[in-house]
Amino acid sequence: MSTLFHIERYVYRDESAAFQVDDEGNHKPYESERAIIDRHPEVDGLFVSVAHVGHGIMTSPAAGELMASLVLGRALPDSAYEGFRLNAHWVEFDNNAL
């Protein structure tokens, strides 16, 4: 499956997008409201900022700062920004608030 479809799953929030792994290695899905901001792994030069779940206007300053770091190849301004990457399936305080 291509990564473009993988990104689509984050937007639609199915069970493969956000999960915790229990002690037995099972995935426990949960409803996520975390935006995804990262470089696309299959298309050189493509960066994505998706799934802001209605909070785009409020998150745009932080999203812009994160995106600028990614585009310029600089270190992230805060280690908490790692939680917005494509390969982050669980982050603390990510829950359904809408």
Backbone torsions as a table, in degrees:
resi	resn	phi	psi	omega
1	MET	NA	137.0	-177.3
2	SER	-76.0	159.2	-180.0
3	THR	-67.0	-28.2	177.5
4	LEU	-59.7	-40.5	176.0
5	PHE	-69.6	-32.9	177.1
6	HIS	-60.9	-44.1	178.1
7	ILE	-62.9	-40.5	179.0
8	GLU	-58.9	-38.4	178.8
9	ARG	-63.3	-34.6	176.6
10	TYR	-64.7	-39.9	-179.9
11	VAL	-64.2	-41.9	-178.3
12	TYR	-87.9	-6.3	171.7
13	ARG	60.8	47.8	176.4
14	ASP	-81.6	-179.0	-172.5
15	GLU	-66.1	-13.5	-179.9
16	SER	-89.6	-6.6	-175.7
17	ALA	-88.3	-46.7	-175.4
18	ALA	-130.2	119.6	-179.5
19	PHE	-156.2	156.8	169.5
20	GLN	-108.6	154.8	178.3
21	VAL	-108.3	123.2	-179.3
22	ASP	-80.5	179.8	-176.5
23	ASP	-61.7	-23.6	-180.0
24	GLU	-92.9	2.3	178.5
25	GLY	87.8	6.7	179.2
26	ASN	-82.0	143.0	176.1
27	HIS	-82.9	128.7	177.0
28	LYS	-112.3	97.0	-177.6
29	PRO	-64.7	153.3	173.3
30	TYR	-146.6	162.2	179.2
31	GLU	-80.0	121.1	-177.0
32	SER	-106.5	145.4	172.6
33	GLU	-122.7	27.0	-177.2
34	ARG	-88.7	131.0	175.2
35	ALA	-71.2	156.3	175.9
36	ILE	-114.2	120.4	-179.2
37	ILE	-133.7	110.5	-174.5
38	ASP	-166.6	169.2	172.6
39	ARG	-81.9	146.8	179.7
40	HIS	-78.4	127.7	-175.1
41	PRO	-73.3	-15.0	-176.4
42	GLU	-109.6	-17.4	-177.0
43	VAL	-120.8	107.1	-177.6
44	ASP	-59.8	130.6	177.5
45	GLY	86.8	-2.7	179.0
46	LEU	-96.8	128.4	177.0
47	PHE	-120.6	143.9	-177.6
48	VAL	-120.5	145.4	172.8
49	SER	-140.2	97.2	-171.6
50	VAL	-132.8	167.9	170.4
51	ALA	63.7	45.4	177.7
52	HIS	-82.8	3.1	176.0
53	VAL	39.5	51.5	175.7
54	GLY	84.1	1.7	-178.3
55	HIS	-110.2	17.1	-174.8
56	GLY	-56.8	-41.0	-178.5
57	ILE	-65.8	-36.9	-179.8
58	MET	-77.3	-31.2	-176.8
59	THR	-93.2	-5.2	-174.7
60	SER	-60.3	-38.4	177.7
61	PRO	-61.6	-45.6	179.4
62	ALA	-68.5	-39.6	178.6
63	ALA	-62.5	-40.4	178.7
64	GLY	-65.1	-39.7	178.1
65	GLU	-65.1	-43.4	178.1
66	LEU	-65.1	-45.9	-179.2
67	MET	-62.4	-41.3	178.5
68	ALA	-60.7	-41.3	177.8
69	SER	-61.5	-43.0	-179.9
70	LEU	-65.8	-47.1	-177.7
71	VAL	-63.5	-39.6	-178.1
72	LEU	-84.9	-4.4	178.8
73	GLY	70.9	28.5	-179.8
74	ARG	-99.6	163.4	176.7
75	ALA	-62.9	148.1	177.6
76	LEU	-65.5	142.0	-177.8
77	PRO	-66.4	-19.0	-179.6
78	ASP	-150.3	135.3	-178.0
79	SER	-63.4	-21.5	178.0
80	ALA	-64.4	-21.4	179.1
81	TYR	-65.7	-18.2	176.8
82	GLU	-58.1	-27.0	-179.9
83	GLY	-67.0	-10.1	178.9
84	PHE	-99.1	2.9	-177.8
85	ARG	-77.8	161.2	-178.5
86	LEU	-60.7	-33.9	-175.2
87	ASN	-89.2	7.0	177.4
88	ALA	-91.0	113.0	-179.1
89	HIS	-99.4	-13.1	177.0
90	TRP	-149.6	135.4	171.6
91	VAL	-135.8	148.6	179.0
92	GLU	-61.7	143.6	178.3
93	PHE	70.6	15.1	176.6
94	ASP	-93.8	102.9	178.4
95	ASN	-144.7	169.5	-177.9
96	ASN	-76.1	111.0	-177.6
97	ALA	-110.7	-10.1	-179.1
98	LEU	-81.0	NA	NA
